[in-house]
């Protein structure tokens, strides 16, 4: 779903607000997901 599609579905939102929520979600996801360890091949 694009920002434009979200704005069509929710016309009271502003583009900057939608982009801010997306950015927040990205950062939150990166912090919450466990990262697998890289195997030591040396």
N, CA and C of each residue as an Amber inpcrd file, in Angstrom:
protein
   126
   0.8610000  -1.1710000   0.0000000   0.0000000   0.0000000   0.0000000
   0.9090000   1.2360000   0.0000000   0.5920000   2.1800000  -0.8330000
   1.3840000   3.3980000  -0.9300000   0.8330000   4.4770000   0.0040000
   1.6380000   5.5060000   0.2150000   1.1790000   6.6380000   1.0210000
  -0.0560000   7.2530000   0.3760000  -0.0520000   7.3710000  -0.9350000
  -1.2050000   7.9420000  -1.6490000  -2.4710000   7.1220000  -1.4020000
  -2.3420000   5.8000000  -1.3980000  -3.4990000   4.9380000  -1.1440000
  -4.0080000   5.1000000   0.2830000  -3.0780000   5.2260000   1.2230000
  -3.4810000   5.4340000   2.6140000  -4.2400000   6.7540000   2.7370000
  -3.7340000   7.7960000   2.0810000  -4.3960000   9.1040000   2.1410000
  -5.7730000   9.0720000   1.4880000  -5.9450000   8.2540000   0.4670000
  -7.2720000   8.1130000  -0.1470000  -8.2490000   7.4330000   0.8100000
  -7.7500000   6.4420000   1.5440000  -8.5970000   5.7230000   2.4930000
  -8.8670000   6.5330000   3.7660000  -7.9230000   7.3930000   4.1330000
  -8.0270000   8.1850000   5.3620000  -7.7390000   9.6530000   5.0390000
  -8.6840000  10.3310000   4.4370000  -8.4450000  11.6950000   3.9360000
  -8.1620000  12.7360000   5.0150000  -8.4270000  12.4320000   6.2750000
  -8.1350000  13.4150000   7.3260000  -6.6660000  13.3970000   7.7390000
  -5.9340000  12.3800000   7.3160000  -4.5050000  12.3100000   7.6260000
  -3.7110000  13.2070000   6.6870000  -2.5320000  13.6070000   7.1550000
  -1.6200000  14.3730000   6.3180000  -0.4550000  13.4740000   5.9170000
   0.1150000  13.7440000   4.7610000   1.1900000  12.9000000   4.2450000
   2.3530000  12.7980000   5.2310000   2.7400000  13.9070000   5.8290000
   3.8500000  13.8750000   6.7860000   3.5540000  12.9670000   7.9700000
   2.3150000  12.9350000   8.4180000   1.9320000  12.0730000   9.5360000
   2.0480000  10.6050000   9.1500000   1.5980000  10.2730000   7.9530000
   1.6810000   8.8820000   7.4820000   3.1430000   8.4610000   7.3740000
   3.9700000   9.3170000   6.8130000   5.3920000   8.9930000   6.6710000
   6.0650000   8.8490000   8.0360000   5.6700000   9.6650000   8.9910000
   6.2370000   9.5750000  10.3410000   5.8730000   8.2510000  11.0000000
   4.6410000   7.8140000  10.8240000   4.2080000   6.5360000  11.3960000
   4.9720000   5.3800000  10.7520000   5.1700000   5.4410000   9.4610000
   5.9270000   4.3900000   8.7650000   7.3640000   4.3560000   9.2720000
   7.9800000   5.5210000   9.4110000   9.3540000   5.5820000   9.9110000
   9.4430000   5.0270000  11.3280000   8.4730000   5.3700000  12.1630000
   8.4400000   4.8570000  13.5370000   8.3160000   3.3350000  13.5390000
   7.4680000   2.8180000  12.6760000   7.2710000   1.3650000  12.6120000
   8.5520000   0.6570000  12.1890000   9.2740000   1.2370000  11.2500000
  10.5310000   0.6340000  10.7970000  11.5370000   0.5660000  11.9340000
  11.7050000   1.6640000  12.6390000  12.6550000   1.7060000  13.7540000
  12.2230000   0.7490000  14.8620000  10.9460000   0.7190000  15.1650000
  10.4390000  -0.1670000  16.2120000  10.6700000  -1.6270000  15.8540000
  10.4410000  -1.9640000  14.6170000  10.6310000  -3.3380000  14.1620000
  12.0880000  -3.7440000  14.2610000  12.9840000  -2.8580000  13.8650000
  14.4130000  -3.1710000  13.9380000  14.8450000  -3.4120000  15.3770000
  14.2610000  -2.7090000  16.3150000  14.6410000  -2.8570000  17.7130000
  14.0240000  -4.1000000  18.3460000  12.8770000  -4.5400000  17.8690000
  12.1630000  -5.6460000  18.4870000  12.5390000  -7.0160000  17.9330000
  13.0290000  -7.0730000  16.7200000  13.3210000  -8.3600000  16.1160000
  14.7020000  -8.8630000  16.5170000  14.7960000 -10.1020000  16.9170000
  16.1230000 -10.6410000  17.2370000  16.9310000 -10.8220000  15.9520000
  18.1950000 -10.5470000  16.0400000  19.0910000 -10.6950000  14.8870000
  19.8820000 -11.9630000  15.0800000  19.8810000 -12.8020000  14.0450000
  20.6130000 -14.0560000  14.1450000  22.1130000 -13.7800000  14.1470000
  22.8370000 -14.5640000  14.9050000  24.2810000 -14.4290000  14.9580000
  24.8850000 -14.8960000  13.6390000  25.9630000 -14.2440000  13.2590000
  26.6830000 -14.6320000  12.0470000  27.6410000 -15.7480000  12.4220000
  27.5950000 -16.8660000  11.6980000  28.4910000 -17.9800000  12.0540000
  29.9570000 -17.6000000  11.8080000  30.8110000 -18.0820000  12.6850000
  32.2420000 -17.8440000  12.5420000  32.8220000 -18.9250000  11.6290000
  33.1940000 -18.5320000  10.4100000  33.6480000 -19.4980000   9.4150000
  35.1740000 -19.5860000   9.3860000  35.8370000 -18.6820000  10.0430000
  37.3110000 -18.6290000   9.9880000  37.9930000 -19.8110000  10.5600000
